[in-house]
Amino acid sequence: GSAFKPFIYATAFKKGYDDKFLVLDSPTNFGVWGKKEYTPQNYDGLFRGWVSLRSALAQSLNVPSIKVLYLAGLNEKIESLGISDFRGMEKILFEGLKESLKTARDLGITTLKKDISYYGPSIVLGGGEVNPLEMAYAYSVFANDGVKVPLSPILKIVDSKGNIIFEKKNNQIRVLDSEIARLITDILSDNEARAPMFGPRSHLYFENYKVAAKTGTTDNFRDCWTVGYTPEISVSVWVGNNNNAPMVRRQPAATVAGPIFHSFLEKVLPKISSP
């Protein structure tokens, strides 16, 4: 779902754009996908006109975020993005999609293996399948300033005499520029920027801690995600049916996975982090 959006924005930031760059949030035709014209809506059905990349990501605005996918596919930098008709621009989208998938894979996502033509612009809104462990792992790279540490359930094995039988090697790999990782973290923890959509005291807000968080709801309310992190921990919450059936109560992730995310971190953060 929308939990994929940070990978797209990080890709645009790699192209030299910043969080102040403006995109037009307006009714937009993205051309024919799945045998019909793709004209998505924002979650609340509203359009906000010109918005910054910071506001678009923090509020999880769908239409501007799909436009950022095109932004990631451009070879030349532009001053702003005000187009509302993207028909005939499939080549640019595929380039942005390819680059964004590379970013996601660099950060640890391995499940998005299908050809890029399978995903299209809907990947921004939940057109790709990922699992909770890999989402927590990929977001941990943002928490770690762009450095990926190999995932392992075992840190060390010691015998009864204190001899080390096994110890995990700390092979760190930089996969994202530290400034970009910190910018994503700053946006995802910006409560003021997300408040117009989620409210000032949503389940993503923690009074005494700075927590970066992102929700995601897939098509037909099949999956609800909340993924987030602090420097000490990365957490991924998924709610859905094992048979992939839509959930009966069609509620957004912020009110389904969000409370679980908040409740868990409320208990854990005092034990591992300083306010």
Secondary structure as a PSIPRED ss2 file (coil, helix, strand):
# PSIPRED VFORMAT (PSIPRED V4.0)

   1 G C   1.000  0.000  0.000
   2 S H   0.000  1.000  0.000
   3 A H   0.000  1.000  0.000
   4 F H   0.000  1.000  0.000
   5 K H   0.000  1.000  0.000
   6 P H   0.000  1.000  0.000
   7 F H   0.000  1.000  0.000
   8 I H   0.000  1.000  0.000
   9 Y H   0.000  1.000  0.000
  10 A H   0.000  1.000  0.000
  11 T H   0.000  1.000  0.000
  12 A H   0.000  1.000  0.000
  13 F H   0.000  1.000  0.000
  14 K H   0.000  1.000  0.000
  15 K C   1.000  0.000  0.000
  16 G C   1.000  0.000  0.000
  17 Y C   1.000  0.000  0.000
  18 D C   1.000  0.000  0.000
  19 D C   1.000  0.000  0.000
  20 K C   1.000  0.000  0.000
  21 F C   1.000  0.000  0.000
  22 L E   0.000  0.000  1.000
  23 V E   0.000  0.000  1.000
  24 L E   0.000  0.000  1.000
  25 D E   0.000  0.000  1.000
  26 S C   1.000  0.000  0.000
  27 P C   1.000  0.000  0.000
  28 T C   1.000  0.000  0.000
  29 N E   0.000  0.000  1.000
  30 F C   1.000  0.000  0.000
  31 G C   1.000  0.000  0.000
  32 V E   0.000  0.000  1.000
  33 W E   0.000  0.000  1.000
  34 G C   1.000  0.000  0.000
  35 K C   1.000  0.000  0.000
  36 K E   0.000  0.000  1.000
  37 E E   0.000  0.000  1.000
  38 Y C   1.000  0.000  0.000
  39 T C   1.000  0.000  0.000
  40 P C   1.000  0.000  0.000
  41 Q C   1.000  0.000  0.000
  42 N C   1.000  0.000  0.000
  43 Y C   1.000  0.000  0.000
  44 D C   1.000  0.000  0.000
  45 G C   1.000  0.000  0.000
  46 L C   1.000  0.000  0.000
  47 F C   1.000  0.000  0.000
  48 R C   1.000  0.000  0.000
  49 G E   0.000  0.000  1.000
  50 W E   0.000  0.000  1.000
  51 V E   0.000  0.000  1.000
  52 S E   0.000  0.000  1.000
  53 L H   0.000  1.000  0.000
  54 R H   0.000  1.000  0.000
  55 S H   0.000  1.000  0.000
  56 A H   0.000  1.000  0.000
  57 L H   0.000  1.000  0.000
  58 A H   0.000  1.000  0.000
  59 Q C   1.000  0.000  0.000
  60 S C   1.000  0.000  0.000
  61 L C   1.000  0.000  0.000
  62 N H   0.000  1.000  0.000
  63 V H   0.000  1.000  0.000
  64 P H   0.000  1.000  0.000
  65 S H   0.000  1.000  0.000
  66 I H   0.000  1.000  0.000
  67 K H   0.000  1.000  0.000
  68 V H   0.000  1.000  0.000
  69 L H   0.000  1.000  0.000
  70 Y H   0.000  1.000  0.000
  71 L H   0.000  1.000  0.000
  72 A C   1.000  0.000  0.000
  73 G C   1.000  0.000  0.000
  74 L C   1.000  0.000  0.000
  75 N C   1.000  0.000  0.000
  76 E C   1.000  0.000  0.000
  77 K C   1.000  0.000  0.000
  78 I C   1.000  0.000  0.000
  79 E C   1.000  0.000  0.000
  80 S C   1.000  0.000  0.000
  81 L E   0.000  0.000  1.000
  82 G C   1.000  0.000  0.000
  83 I C   1.000  0.000  0.000
  84 S C   1.000  0.000  0.000
  85 D E   0.000  0.000  1.000
  86 F C   1.000  0.000  0.000
  87 R C   1.000  0.000  0.000
  88 G C   1.000  0.000  0.000
  89 M C   1.000  0.000  0.000
  90 E H   0.000  1.000  0.000
  91 K H   0.000  1.000  0.000
  92 I H   0.000  1.000  0.000
  93 L H   0.000  1.000  0.000
  94 F H   0.000  1.000  0.000
  95 E H   0.000  1.000  0.000
  96 G H   0.000  1.000  0.000
  97 L H   0.000  1.000  0.000
  98 K H   0.000  1.000  0.000
  99 E H   0.000  1.000  0.000
 100 S H   0.000  1.000  0.000
 101 L H   0.000  1.000  0.000
 102 K H   0.000  1.000  0.000
 103 T H   0.000  1.000  0.000
 104 A H   0.000  1.000  0.000
 105 R H   0.000  1.000  0.000
 106 D H   0.000  1.000  0.000
 107 L H   0.000  1.000  0.000
 108 G C   1.000  0.000  0.000
 109 I C   1.000  0.000  0.000
 110 T C   1.000  0.000  0.000
 111 T C   1.000  0.000  0.000
 112 L C   1.000  0.000  0.000
 113 K C   1.000  0.000  0.000
 114 K C   1.000  0.000  0.000
 115 D C   1.000  0.000  0.000
 116 I H   0.000  1.000  0.000
 117 S H   0.000  1.000  0.000
 118 Y H   0.000  1.000  0.000
 119 Y H   0.000  1.000  0.000
 120 G H   0.000  1.000  0.000
 121 P H   0.000  1.000  0.000
 122 S H   0.000  1.000  0.000
 123 I H   0.000  1.000  0.000
 124 V H   0.000  1.000  0.000
 125 L H   0.000  1.000  0.000
 126 G C   1.000  0.000  0.000
 127 G C   1.000  0.000  0.000
 128 G C   1.000  0.000  0.000
 129 E C   1.000  0.000  0.000
 130 V C   1.000  0.000  0.000
 131 N C   1.000  0.000  0.000
 132 P H   0.000  1.000  0.000
 133 L H   0.000  1.000  0.000
 134 E H   0.000  1.000  0.000
 135 M H   0.000  1.000  0.000
 136 A H   0.000  1.000  0.000
 137 Y H   0.000  1.000  0.000
 138 A H   0.000  1.000  0.000
 139 Y H   0.000  1.000  0.000
 140 S H   0.000  1.000  0.000
 141 V H   0.000  1.000  0.000
 142 F H   0.000  1.000  0.000
 143 A H   0.000  1.000  0.000
 144 N C   1.000  0.000  0.000
 145 D C   1.000  0.000  0.000
 146 G C   1.000  0.000  0.000
 147 V E   0.000  0.000  1.000
 148 K E   0.000  0.000  1.000
 149 V C   1.000  0.000  0.000
 150 P C   1.000  0.000  0.000
 151 L C   1.000  0.000  0.000
 152 S C   1.000  0.000  0.000
 153 P C   1.000  0.000  0.000
 154 I C   1.000  0.000  0.000
 155 L C   1.000  0.000  0.000
 156 K E   0.000  0.000  1.000
 157 I E   0.000  0.000  1.000
 158 V E   0.000  0.000  1.000
 159 D C   1.000  0.000  0.000
 160 S C   1.000  0.000  0.000
 161 K C   1.000  0.000  0.000
 162 G C   1.000  0.000  0.000
 163 N C   1.000  0.000  0.000
 164 I E   0.000  0.000  1.000
 165 I E   0.000  0.000  1.000
 166 F E   0.000  0.000  1.000
 167 E E   0.000  0.000  1.000
 168 K C   1.000  0.000  0.000
 169 K C   1.000  0.000  0.000
 170 N C   1.000  0.000  0.000
 171 N C   1.000  0.000  0.000
 172 Q C   1.000  0.000  0.000
 173 I E   0.000  0.000  1.000
 174 R E   0.000  0.000  1.000
 175 V C   1.000  0.000  0.000
 176 L C   1.000  0.000  0.000
 177 D C   1.000  0.000  0.000
 178 S H   0.000  1.000  0.000
 179 E H   0.000  1.000  0.000
 180 I H   0.000  1.000  0.000
 181 A H   0.000  1.000  0.000
 182 R H   0.000  1.000  0.000
 183 L H   0.000  1.000  0.000
 184 I H   0.000  1.000  0.000
 185 T H   0.000  1.000  0.000
 186 D H   0.000  1.000  0.000
 187 I H   0.000  1.000  0.000
 188 L H   0.000  1.000  0.000
 189 S C   1.000  0.000  0.000
 190 D C   1.000  0.000  0.000
 191 N H   0.000  1.000  0.000
 192 E H   0.000  1.000  0.000
 193 A H   0.000  1.000  0.000
 194 R H   0.000  1.000  0.000
 195 A H   0.000  1.000  0.000
 196 P H   0.000  1.000  0.000
 197 M H   0.000  1.000  0.000
 198 F H   0.000  1.000  0.000
 199 G C   1.000  0.000  0.000
 200 P C   1.000  0.000  0.000
 201 R C   1.000  0.000  0.000
 202 S C   1.000  0.000  0.000
 203 H C   1.000  0.000  0.000
 204 L C   1.000  0.000  0.000
 205 Y C   1.000  0.000  0.000
 206 F C   1.000  0.000  0.000
 207 E C   1.000  0.000  0.000
 208 N C   1.000  0.000  0.000
 209 Y C   1.000  0.000  0.000
 210 K C   1.000  0.000  0.000
 211 V C   1.000  0.000  0.000
 212 A E   0.000  0.000  1.000
 213 A E   0.000  0.000  1.000
 214 K E   0.000  0.000  1.000
 215 T E   0.000  0.000  1.000
 216 G E   0.000  0.000  1.000
 217 T E   0.000  0.000  1.000
 218 T C   1.000  0.000  0.000
 219 D H   0.000  1.000  0.000
 220 N H   0.000  1.000  0.000
 221 F H   0.000  1.000  0.000
 222 R C   1.000  0.000  0.000
 223 D E   0.000  0.000  1.000
 224 C E   0.000  0.000  1.000
 225 W E   0.000  0.000  1.000
 226 T E   0.000  0.000  1.000
 227 V E   0.000  0.000  1.000
 228 G E   0.000  0.000  1.000
 229 Y E   0.000  0.000  1.000
 230 T C   1.000  0.000  0.000
 231 P C   1.000  0.000  0.000
 232 E C   1.000  0.000  0.000
 233 I C   1.000  0.000  0.000
 234 S E   0.000  0.000  1.000
 235 V E   0.000  0.000  1.000
 236 S E   0.000  0.000  1.000
 237 V E   0.000  0.000  1.000
 238 W E   0.000  0.000  1.000
 239 V E   0.000  0.000  1.000
 240 G E   0.000  0.000  1.000
 241 N C   1.000  0.000  0.000
 242 N C   1.000  0.000  0.000
 243 N C   1.000  0.000  0.000
 244 N C   1.000  0.000  0.000
 245 A C   1.000  0.000  0.000
 246 P C   1.000  0.000  0.000
 247 M C   1.000  0.000  0.000
 248 V C   1.000  0.000  0.000
 249 R C   1.000  0.000  0.000
 250 R C   1.000  0.000  0.000
 251 Q C   1.000  0.000  0.000
 252 P C   1.000  0.000  0.000
 253 A H   0.000  1.000  0.000
 254 A H   0.000  1.000  0.000
 255 T H   0.000  1.000  0.000
 256 V H   0.000  1.000  0.000
 257 A H   0.000  1.000  0.000
 258 G H   0.000  1.000  0.000
 259 P H   0.000  1.000  0.000
 260 I H   0.000  1.000  0.000
 261 F H   0.000  1.000  0.000
 262 H H   0.000  1.000  0.000
 263 S H   0.000  1.000  0.000
 264 F H   0.000  1.000  0.000
 265 L H   0.000  1.000  0.000
 266 E H   0.000  1.000  0.000
 267 K H   0.000  1.000  0.000
 268 V H   0.000  1.000  0.000
 269 L H   0.000  1.000  0.000
 270 P H   0.000  1.000  0.000
 271 K H   0.000  1.000  0.000
 272 I H   0.000  1.000  0.000
 273 S C   1.000  0.000  0.000
 274 S C   1.000  0.000  0.000
 275 P C   1.000  0.000  0.000
